[in-house]
Amino acid sequence: MSDDIFAEAPASDAPSAPTASSTPSTPSAPSTVDGYAGDPAVREEWDKRYADRQQLWSGQPNGALVAEVAGLAPGRALDVGCGEGADAVWLAREGWDVTALEVSGVALERAAGHARDAGVAVRWVHAALTDAALTPASFDLVSAQYPALLRTSDAVAERALLAAVAPGGVLLVVHHADVDAEQARESGFDPADYVWPSTVVALLDDAWVVEVDEQRPRPAPDGGAGAHHTDDVVLRARRVR
């Protein structure tokens, strides 16, 4: 989810969704995405959030993604919660073979249009991470930028992130460091209910090397729902086997 999952978010602000349906977008034939087979209330909630604005996010790739991917050789990338597609399009322009997940069909239609305009191909998957039926260990980069992933007692979402990374690949999880938990709870949801870099770190074993785990100033986007956040927590971990 680009920029900020907590900006004017609904109470059930998490993409717990169904099985995957995907169509590649090409410069000559931009895709449309349908086939969402899960709880319609989840999709409708996110579709409404996107439909309420002509553009929800800044339209620019997230700064932490740009910084952390700069030295990586392009390979297969998974963009978790791709929103309107800015990160996915940027990765594709950089030479990555991109698969992008999102629960909102409205967002995916916009994302496909941006890919068409940019002349790049992206595979759009209308599903949540935990229900996307991804091939295990198949991505050289798994990027979750401010993800709206609900925590569970068995850490399904965190384990899905880890499982998607190929040996030698990188997991990048970025979230806001300056969320006002009290204000969020007053709005009807609790940040503690969501996956954070710290909950992912807690599951890492000796198959992983943590390359970055820090709080840093956030390059502020020009507009978009998350522009008011100033600091990020950034986790970059490499799977060594």
Secondary structure in CASP SS format (residue, H / E / C, confidence):
PFRMAT SS
TARGET T0000
AUTHOR 0000-0000-0000
METHOD secondary structure of the structure
MODEL  1
M C 1.00
S C 1.00
D C 1.00
D C 1.00
I C 1.00
F C 1.00
A C 1.00
E C 1.00
A C 1.00
P C 1.00
A C 1.00
S C 1.00
D C 1.00
A C 1.00
P C 1.00
S C 1.00
A C 1.00
P C 1.00
T C 1.00
A C 1.00
S C 1.00
S E 1.00
T E 1.00
P E 1.00
S E 1.00
T C 1.00
P C 1.00
S C 1.00
A C 1.00
P C 1.00
S C 1.00
T C 1.00
V C 1.00
D C 1.00
G C 1.00
Y C 1.00
A C 1.00
G C 1.00
D C 1.00
P H 1.00
A H 1.00
V H 1.00
R H 1.00
E H 1.00
E H 1.00
W H 1.00
D H 1.00
K H 1.00
R H 1.00
Y H 1.00
A H 1.00
D C 1.00
R C 1.00
Q C 1.00
Q C 1.00
L C 1.00
W C 1.00
S C 1.00
G C 1.00
Q C 1.00
P C 1.00
N C 1.00
G H 1.00
A H 1.00
L H 1.00
V H 1.00
A H 1.00
E H 1.00
V H 1.00
A C 1.00
G C 1.00
L C 1.00
A C 1.00
P C 1.00
G C 1.00
R E 1.00
A E 1.00
L E 1.00
D E 1.00
V E 1.00
G C 1.00
C C 1.00
G C 1.00
E C 1.00
G C 1.00
A H 1.00
D H 1.00
A H 1.00
V H 1.00
W H 1.00
L H 1.00
A H 1.00
R H 1.00
E C 1.00
G C 1.00
W C 1.00
D E 1.00
V E 1.00
T E 1.00
A E 1.00
L E 1.00
E E 1.00
V C 1.00
S C 1.00
G H 1.00
V H 1.00
A H 1.00
L H 1.00
E H 1.00
R H 1.00
A H 1.00
A H 1.00
G H 1.00
H H 1.00
A H 1.00
R H 1.00
D H 1.00
A H 1.00
G C 1.00
V C 1.00
A C 1.00
V E 1.00
R E 1.00
W E 1.00
V E 1.00
H E 1.00
A C 1.00
A C 1.00
L H 1.00
T H 1.00
D H 1.00
A C 1.00
A C 1.00
L C 1.00
T C 1.00
P C 1.00
A C 1.00
S C 1.00
F E 1.00
D E 1.00
L E 1.00
V E 1.00
S E 1.00
A E 1.00
Q E 1.00
Y C 1.00
P C 1.00
A C 1.00
L C 1.00
L E 1.00
R C 1.00
T C 1.00
S C 1.00
D C 1.00
A C 1.00
V H 1.00
A H 1.00
E H 1.00
R H 1.00
A H 1.00
L H 1.00
L H 1.00
A H 1.00
A H 1.00
V E 1.00
A E 1.00
P E 1.00
G E 1.00
G E 1.00
V E 1.00
L E 1.00
L E 1.00
V E 1.00
V E 1.00
H E 1.00
H E 1.00
A C 1.00
D C 1.00
V C 1.00
D C 1.00
A H 1.00
E H 1.00
Q H 1.00
A H 1.00
R H 1.00
E H 1.00
S C 1.00
G C 1.00
F C 1.00
D C 1.00
P H 1.00
A H 1.00
D H 1.00
Y E 1.00
V C 1.00
W C 1.00
P H 1.00
S H 1.00
T H 1.00
V H 1.00
V H 1.00
A C 1.00
L C 1.00
L C 1.00
D C 1.00
D C 1.00
A C 1.00
W E 1.00
V E 1.00
V E 1.00
E E 1.00
V E 1.00
D E 1.00
E E 1.00
Q E 1.00
R E 1.00
P E 1.00
R C 1.00
P C 1.00
A C 1.00
P C 1.00
D C 1.00
G C 1.00
G C 1.00
A C 1.00
G C 1.00
A C 1.00
H C 1.00
H C 1.00
T C 1.00
D E 1.00
D E 1.00
V E 1.00
V E 1.00
L E 1.00
R E 1.00
A E 1.00
R E 1.00
R E 1.00
V C 1.00
R C 1.00
END
